[in-house]
């Protein structure tokens, strides 16, 4: 049952596996189990996001307030910070998702792929590999913290 909670928490935006792995370890899963279930949960949302997000944006864009907000997001992404992702394409998307920092997970990567027009056949494996890499990094960091705390 604990594994299911970790997978479900890892599906949530913002929390994703960066919160799911420490939660799993805190609930008694081994670091390897926590990484597995959190990564699995986080991966499950990627195809849904890549498939549904363009349709949802299209439907919600009928409302002027949403359309303006989405267009502002697109401008900001294109102009401000995602030059490497635009230049490197799928590799840039992988690197963006793989960095285990807040705001760089599967949800953000999927939105970024949609905004930048990265094809699903390139975006899906890039985001998936980024999630796996981030899971390994967060798992190693979490296991190190737990091991350090046991030494106190």
Residue, then its C-alpha position, 0 to 999 in steps of 0.5 A: x500500500x505504501x508503494x501505491x501512495x508513493x506512485x500517486x504522490x509522484x504523479x502530482x504536479x510540483x511534488x513529482x518524484x522529488x517528493x515521492x522518493x523521500x516520502x517513500x523512504x520516510x514511510x519505510x520503503x528501501x531507497x531502491x523501492x522508493x525510486x522505482x515506485x516514484x519513477x513509475x508514478x511520475x512516468x505514467x503522467x507523461x504520455x497523458x500530458x503530451x497527448x491531452x495538454x494540446x487539446x486542453x489548451x485548445x479548449x480553454x483558449x476559447x476563454x480570453x483570460x486563459x488565452x492571454x495567460x497561455x500566450x504570455x507563458x509561451x512568450x516567456x518560455x520562448x524569450x527568456x530561459x529555455x534557449x538551450x531546450x530550443x537549440x538542443x531539442x529533445x536533448x535539451x528537454x532531457x537535460x531540463x527534466x533530469x535536473x532534480x530542481x523544483x519546477x523541472x520535472x515531467x509536468x514542466x517538461x511536458x508543458x515545455x515540449x508542447x509550447x516549443x512544439x517538440x514532436x511527441x515521438x521525441x518528447x516522450x523518450x526525452x522526458x522519460x529518460x529525464x525522469x529516470x535520471x532525476x529519480x536516480x539522482x534524487x534517490x542517491x541524495x535521499x539515501x545519503x541523507x537517510x544514511x547520514x541521519x542514521x549515523x547521528 
